[in-house]
Amino acid sequence: MSTTKNEKCKGKHFTWSKSMSHMLLEILAEEALKGNKSSYTFKAEYFVKMAIEISQKFNVQCKPKHVDNHLKTVEKKWV
């Protein structure tokens, strides 16, 4: 993570806005429809792809581990 602070990154914690989370879910749905999801989760290469898209769209430093962790958080809310 970057040591610089911006509106989406406070200290060492990556904070997801609602629009970032919504975009992630849209990307996840598209990839799942394409068949790029195994029975349990996505391959690491898709977490990289999603992190790059989020980073470019929202001008933040989103890493694949942020995507993975956020997906786990979202799943907990729905279980």
Backbone as CSV, one residue per row, in Angstrom:
resi,resn,N_x,N_y,N_z,CA_x,CA_y,CA_z,C_x,C_y,C_z
1,MET,0.819,-1.179,0.000,0.000,0.000,0.000,0.864,1.244,0.000
2,SER,0.343,2.258,-0.500,1.070,3.508,-0.552,1.132,4.140,0.824
3,THR,2.235,4.838,1.082,2.350,5.552,2.351,1.679,6.912,2.269
4,THR,1.357,7.355,1.066,0.647,8.614,0.936,-0.826,8.387,1.238
5,LYS,-1.435,9.412,1.771,-2.849,9.299,2.115,-3.690,9.973,1.043
6,ASN,-4.814,9.382,0.744,-5.790,10.013,-0.130,-7.159,9.741,0.459
7,GLU,-8.204,10.148,-0.206,-9.541,10.015,0.363,-9.991,8.567,0.523
8,LYS,-9.383,7.635,-0.202,-9.787,6.234,-0.118,-8.834,5.398,0.732
9,CYS,-7.709,5.935,1.133,-6.718,5.156,1.861,-6.335,5.899,3.125
10,LYS,-6.685,5.349,4.267,-6.389,5.983,5.548,-5.342,5.138,6.253
11,GLY,-4.121,5.658,6.334,-3.057,4.883,6.951,-2.746,3.675,6.111
12,LYS,-2.808,2.490,6.726,-2.502,1.259,6.003,-3.753,0.464,5.674
13,HIS,-4.903,1.037,5.868,-6.162,0.344,5.595,-6.766,0.862,4.307
14,PHE,-7.120,-0.067,3.446,-7.775,0.297,2.191,-9.265,0.380,2.458
15,THR,-9.867,1.497,2.129,-11.283,1.713,2.375,-12.047,1.686,1.056
16,TRP,-13.103,0.883,1.028,-13.926,0.745,-0.170,-15.111,1.703,-0.105
17,SER,-15.276,2.512,-1.148,-16.476,3.341,-1.249,-17.600,2.484,-1.817
18,LYS,-18.811,2.974,-1.732,-19.939,2.224,-2.280,-19.803,2.043,-3.788
19,SER,-19.339,3.079,-4.476,-19.201,2.973,-5.930,-18.090,1.993,-6.313
20,MET,-17.018,1.938,-5.527,-15.954,0.966,-5.786,-16.471,-0.449,-5.569
21,SER,-17.191,-0.651,-4.497,-17.750,-1.960,-4.187,-18.737,-2.393,-5.271
22,HIS,-19.559,-1.463,-5.711,-20.536,-1.755,-6.765,-19.825,-2.163,-8.055
23,MET,-18.780,-1.435,-8.417,-18.037,-1.764,-9.626,-17.397,-3.147,-9.506
24,LEU,-16.843,-3.462,-8.342,-16.241,-4.771,-8.120,-17.272,-5.877,-8.322
25,LEU,-18.452,-5.698,-7.766,-19.497,-6.709,-7.910,-19.932,-6.873,-9.363
26,GLU,-19.955,-5.778,-10.116,-20.285,-5.861,-11.543,-19.218,-6.660,-12.295
27,ILE,-17.951,-6.398,-11.987,-16.854,-7.119,-12.634,-16.921,-8.602,-12.272
28,LEU,-17.168,-8.894,-10.996,-17.272,-10.285,-10.542,-18.391,-11.015,-11.284
29,ALA,-19.522,-10.362,-11.432,-20.654,-10.971,-12.124,-20.318,-11.243,-13.588
30,GLU,-19.663,-10.283,-14.249,-19.279,-10.464,-15.649,-18.326,-11.647,-15.803
31,GLU,-17.323,-11.723,-14.913,-16.342,-12.807,-14.992,-17.004,-14.159,-14.713
32,ALA,-17.936,-14.191,-13.788,-18.633,-15.441,-13.479,-19.471,-15.893,-14.679
33,LEU,-20.123,-14.949,-15.352,-20.915,-15.280,-16.531,-20.043,-15.798,-17.677
34,LYS,-18.798,-15.326,-17.728,-17.857,-15.783,-18.750,-17.287,-17.163,-18.412
35,GLY,-17.580,-17.652,-17.217,-17.069,-18.953,-16.800,-15.696,-18.899,-16.170
36,ASN,-15.290,-17.733,-15.709,-13.956,-17.560,-15.136,-13.928,-17.739,-13.624
37,LYS,-14.892,-18.450,-13.096,-14.965,-18.699,-11.662,-15.048,-20.205,-11.455
38,SER,-14.186,-20.699,-10.580,-14.285,-22.119,-10.245,-15.498,-22.304,-9.333
39,SER,-15.691,-23.486,-8.839,-16.871,-23.734,-8.010,-16.846,-22.929,-6.711
40,TYR,-15.650,-22.517,-6.265,-15.571,-21.827,-4.985,-15.200,-20.354,-5.117
41,THR,-14.197,-20.031,-5.900,-13.734,-18.648,-5.985,-13.106,-18.380,-7.343
42,PHE,-12.581,-17.180,-7.510,-11.910,-16.785,-8.741,-10.427,-17.115,-8.647
43,LYS,-9.806,-17.293,-9.798,-8.366,-17.516,-9.838,-7.650,-16.207,-9.516
44,ALA,-6.415,-16.323,-9.049,-5.623,-15.151,-8.653,-5.499,-14.137,-9.780
45,GLU,-5.396,-14.598,-11.013,-5.234,-13.677,-12.137,-6.425,-12.729,-12.280
46,TYR,-7.616,-13.170,-11.859,-8.793,-12.308,-11.960,-8.820,-11.277,-10.838
47,PHE,-8.256,-11.613,-9.683,-8.125,-10.620,-8.617,-7.177,-9.507,-9.066
48,VAL,-6.127,-9.865,-9.775,-5.188,-8.874,-10.309,-5.914,-7.968,-11.298
49,LYS,-6.668,-8.574,-12.205,-7.416,-7.806,-13.209,-8.401,-6.834,-12.550
50,MET,-9.116,-7.317,-11.547,-10.094,-6.476,-10.851,-9.414,-5.335,-10.108
51,ALA,-8.289,-5.620,-9.475,-7.549,-4.586,-8.742,-7.064,-3.492,-9.693
52,ILE,-6.600,-3.886,-10.857,-6.136,-2.910,-11.847,-7.291,-2.028,-12.305
53,GLU,-8.425,-2.635,-12.586,-9.591,-1.851,-13.034,-10.061,-0.869,-11.967
54,ILE,-10.128,-1.312,-10.713,-10.533,-0.428,-9.614,-9.519,0.703,-9.454
55,SER,-8.238,0.369,-9.502,-7.179,1.373,-9.348,-7.260,2.448,-10.419
56,GLN,-7.447,2.034,-11.658,-7.508,2.990,-12.763,-8.753,3.862,-12.710
57,LYS,-9.880,3.255,-12.422,-11.146,3.993,-12.420,-11.221,5.010,-11.275
58,PHE,-10.712,4.632,-10.089,-10.881,5.485,-8.913,-9.586,6.154,-8.452
59,ASN,-8.514,5.992,-9.212,-7.236,6.617,-8.912,-6.758,6.301,-7.485
60,VAL,-6.771,5.008,-7.161,-6.294,4.512,-5.865,-5.313,3.378,-6.129
61,GLN,-4.664,2.904,-5.075,-3.756,1.777,-5.222,-4.408,0.535,-4.624
62,CYS,-5.254,-0.067,-5.396,-5.948,-1.285,-4.996,-5.091,-2.476,-5.405
63,LYS,-4.891,-3.393,-4.484,-4.084,-4.585,-4.746,-4.982,-5.811,-4.760
64,PRO,-4.508,-6.888,-5.372,-5.325,-8.108,-5.419,-5.775,-8.589,-4.041
65,LYS,-4.942,-8.411,-3.015,-5.350,-8.845,-1.677,-6.508,-8.000,-1.149
66,HIS,-6.589,-6.741,-1.579,-7.724,-5.900,-1.190,-9.011,-6.444,-1.796
67,VAL,-8.923,-6.856,-3.056,-10.086,-7.419,-3.742,-10.527,-8.700,-3.043
68,ASP,-9.573,-9.577,-2.760,-9.875,-10.846,-2.099,-10.515,-10.608,-0.731
69,ASN,-9.938,-9.709,0.049,-10.482,-9.420,1.377,-11.872,-8.803,1.302
70,HIS,-12.086,-7.915,0.340,-13.399,-7.281,0.215,-14.450,-8.294,-0.221
71,LEU,-14.055,-9.188,-1.095,-14.985,-10.237,-1.523,-15.403,-11.089,-0.331
72,LYS,-14.462,-11.415,0.535,-14.783,-12.193,1.746,-15.736,-11.420,2.655
73,THR,-15.511,-10.117,2.772,-16.371,-9.269,3.589,-17.788,-9.246,3.033
74,VAL,-17.898,-9.091,1.726,-19.211,-9.049,1.070,-19.921,-10.388,1.244
75,GLU,-19.188,-11.477,1.098,-19.782,-12.807,1.242,-20.320,-13.002,2.656
76,LYS,-19.617,-12.509,3.676,-20.057,-12.656,5.065,-21.393,-11.951,5.293
77,LYS,-21.596,-10.841,4.607,-22.851,-10.091,4.761,-24.029,-10.843,4.190
78,TRP,-23.797,-11.709,3.209,-24.874,-12.406,2.526,-25.101,-13.823,3.043
79,VAL,-24.241,-14.273,3.921,-24.396,-15.656,4.427,-25.212,-15.667,5.682
